[in-house]
Amino acid sequence: MEIVENKEEKLYRAQKRVQEIKQFYKHLIVYILVNLFVIGRRIYKDIAYRDESFTDAFLDIDNYNLFFWWGIALFFHGINVFGRSKLFSKAWEERKIKEYMNK
């Protein structure tokens, strides 16, 4: 059964989709800027207050905790925005139903 959509519904869905993509890119930009600042500040503090070399401060894994955990959240945000439409779409559902019916 196919549902007939009018132009207003299509426009609403398209606007919602564009807004989701826009929010993801904003999230990505904030992620990059905040992490550059925080990591740079931590490296600077390691060099200035702990008398570490730049290499030691740069390679200190503790400086990248925020980057790592927020990166996981950003990854799932990206999957939610870009990956869901292909993985569990109506076409995928129909293919799986036909596949199981043929078995």
Secondary structure as a PSIPRED ss2 file (coil, helix, strand):
# PSIPRED VFORMAT (PSIPRED V4.0)

   1 M C   1.000  0.000  0.000
   2 E C   1.000  0.000  0.000
   3 I C   1.000  0.000  0.000
   4 V C   1.000  0.000  0.000
   5 E C   1.000  0.000  0.000
   6 N C   1.000  0.000  0.000
   7 K H   0.000  1.000  0.000
   8 E H   0.000  1.000  0.000
   9 E H   0.000  1.000  0.000
  10 K H   0.000  1.000  0.000
  11 L H   0.000  1.000  0.000
  12 Y H   0.000  1.000  0.000
  13 R H   0.000  1.000  0.000
  14 A H   0.000  1.000  0.000
  15 Q H   0.000  1.000  0.000
  16 K H   0.000  1.000  0.000
  17 R H   0.000  1.000  0.000
  18 V H   0.000  1.000  0.000
  19 Q H   0.000  1.000  0.000
  20 E H   0.000  1.000  0.000
  21 I H   0.000  1.000  0.000
  22 K H   0.000  1.000  0.000
  23 Q H   0.000  1.000  0.000
  24 F H   0.000  1.000  0.000
  25 Y H   0.000  1.000  0.000
  26 K H   0.000  1.000  0.000
  27 H H   0.000  1.000  0.000
  28 L H   0.000  1.000  0.000
  29 I H   0.000  1.000  0.000
  30 V H   0.000  1.000  0.000
  31 Y H   0.000  1.000  0.000
  32 I H   0.000  1.000  0.000
  33 L H   0.000  1.000  0.000
  34 V H   0.000  1.000  0.000
  35 N H   0.000  1.000  0.000
  36 L H   0.000  1.000  0.000
  37 F H   0.000  1.000  0.000
  38 V H   0.000  1.000  0.000
  39 I H   0.000  1.000  0.000
  40 G H   0.000  1.000  0.000
  41 R H   0.000  1.000  0.000
  42 R H   0.000  1.000  0.000
  43 I H   0.000  1.000  0.000
  44 Y H   0.000  1.000  0.000
  45 K H   0.000  1.000  0.000
  46 D H   0.000  1.000  0.000
  47 I H   0.000  1.000  0.000
  48 A H   0.000  1.000  0.000
  49 Y H   0.000  1.000  0.000
  50 R C   1.000  0.000  0.000
  51 D C   1.000  0.000  0.000
  52 E C   1.000  0.000  0.000
  53 S C   1.000  0.000  0.000
  54 F H   0.000  1.000  0.000
  55 T H   0.000  1.000  0.000
  56 D H   0.000  1.000  0.000
  57 A H   0.000  1.000  0.000
  58 F H   0.000  1.000  0.000
  59 L H   0.000  1.000  0.000
  60 D C   1.000  0.000  0.000
  61 I H   0.000  1.000  0.000
  62 D H   0.000  1.000  0.000
  63 N H   0.000  1.000  0.000
  64 Y H   0.000  1.000  0.000
  65 N H   0.000  1.000  0.000
  66 L H   0.000  1.000  0.000
  67 F H   0.000  1.000  0.000
  68 F H   0.000  1.000  0.000
  69 W H   0.000  1.000  0.000
  70 W H   0.000  1.000  0.000
  71 G H   0.000  1.000  0.000
  72 I H   0.000  1.000  0.000
  73 A H   0.000  1.000  0.000
  74 L H   0.000  1.000  0.000
  75 F H   0.000  1.000  0.000
  76 F H   0.000  1.000  0.000
  77 H H   0.000  1.000  0.000
  78 G H   0.000  1.000  0.000
  79 I H   0.000  1.000  0.000
  80 N H   0.000  1.000  0.000
  81 V H   0.000  1.000  0.000
  82 F H   0.000  1.000  0.000
  83 G H   0.000  1.000  0.000
  84 R H   0.000  1.000  0.000
  85 S H   0.000  1.000  0.000
  86 K H   0.000  1.000  0.000
  87 L H   0.000  1.000  0.000
  88 F C   1.000  0.000  0.000
  89 S C   1.000  0.000  0.000
  90 K H   0.000  1.000  0.000
  91 A H   0.000  1.000  0.000
  92 W H   0.000  1.000  0.000
  93 E H   0.000  1.000  0.000
  94 E H   0.000  1.000  0.000
  95 R H   0.000  1.000  0.000
  96 K H   0.000  1.000  0.000
  97 I H   0.000  1.000  0.000
  98 K H   0.000  1.000  0.000
  99 E H   0.000  1.000  0.000
 100 Y H   0.000  1.000  0.000
 101 M H   0.000  1.000  0.000
 102 N H   0.000  1.000  0.000
 103 K C   1.000  0.000  0.000
